[in-house]
């Protein structure tokens, strides 16, 4: 059997020259007349080691990290195909790397192992088992299994997925929809992208199961336009799923129908909010809708609609394959299962870490992240995207759990963890939070549209020493108004990072105060 050399094809690896590496490897194979084949796999999530080249050996898959095209010839000279691990870029057996070995991968169990668009590879690693089980079940039983799992929305709101599905199932309508929110716009997040680029059939399977659960026959993936590689791979995977009978009017000969297509967003952060996403999907300008009615009752084109994040749908195949209780056995309290956390910012080992709820932030940043890239002391960490609070050292022992985070005024959101060392200007970070909202607000409600604009102005006055005490009080009042009066989380959460700077880093917001 031809020896396999794995070279990833995800966005991170491509941006660092993976295609050029693949060309160089192919040249070496031909020039040396070797019996070897290149497989373009997904990423393992160890992004600081990309492009990570792996080679099948008798001992297992041996990895070579941060490879460049210029190193390829030397890798072959060093005996890469023979399992020789002497080259400086060798990290040994990939599965034994501490970053991977300490994880609990349920959603990302296949990531980096397979060719993302090979149905054969997907099926060989338990793919579509959940769908086959769901086809034989009644819709209510599917929903009950999701309820048993304790799965909550992984997009930020953490609403129980099974309850949302139950609402759609119980709402009578001739047409229902499944919508996947793939508009991953939070800073420091990339888990959705890795699902779509490294294991797209898992998302397709999860959405199809959701359709069977609520009697929906049409699904849409609302994908951010900044993800062209994900767009290409998703479309290819969907086409192959249709040809193999996993999508269409007669799924696996069951007589049940589900159709799926990708729609591109246009770069608006606000369209990560489900109701503005639905407006955009309908061809309108993305504006937040007032609730009620809920999208589960009056959603896309006025019909009952399941709107879930990529990670929520991606968890479903495991639940329907292994059982809801198997998933619920992971985690703590009301936070069940695993959460794919994404380490970014000033971090030595940036990447994806999937763990059961319960690990502390400190463990995550030190044991997995390896501290800061600069080697300087860590000052603050922002979890949950640009609307999340900046957490000081006193809160780093907080367990990764929805309720534990809420108790300290923080949010888990989509699981993005952005680290900052001691050189960061926290006053500037507070200003950025308001400025981000000013730029990205849909403009529908006054507290968000005007509040963020005034917020930038007030912070500028405080930082310049202009009537600092009075403006500090004004900023406190403004934050409360935005939290209480905004139509959605965009305006309602923008004050969180500002308030955290005011509470924990006040001297950096106003040296003159």
ZISUL-V741179 format. One line per field, one symbol per residue. ss: DSSP state (2 for helix, 1 for strand, 0 for the rest). A space follows every 10 residues. Layout:
ss=???
//
This chain:
ss=0011111000 2222200222 2222222222 2000011110 0000002220 0011111001 1111000022 2222222002 2200000001 1112220222 2000000000 0000000022 2222000022 2222200022 2222222220 0100000001 2222222222 0000001111 1100000000 2222222202 2222222222 2222000111 1110000222 2222222222 2220000100 2220000111 1111000022 2202222222 2000000000 0000000002 2200111112 2222222222 2202222200 1100110111 1111100000 1111110001 2222222200 0000000111 1110000001 1022200010 0222222000 0000011111 1000022222 2222222222 0000022222 2222222222 2220000222 2222222222 2222200022 2222222222 2222022220 000
//
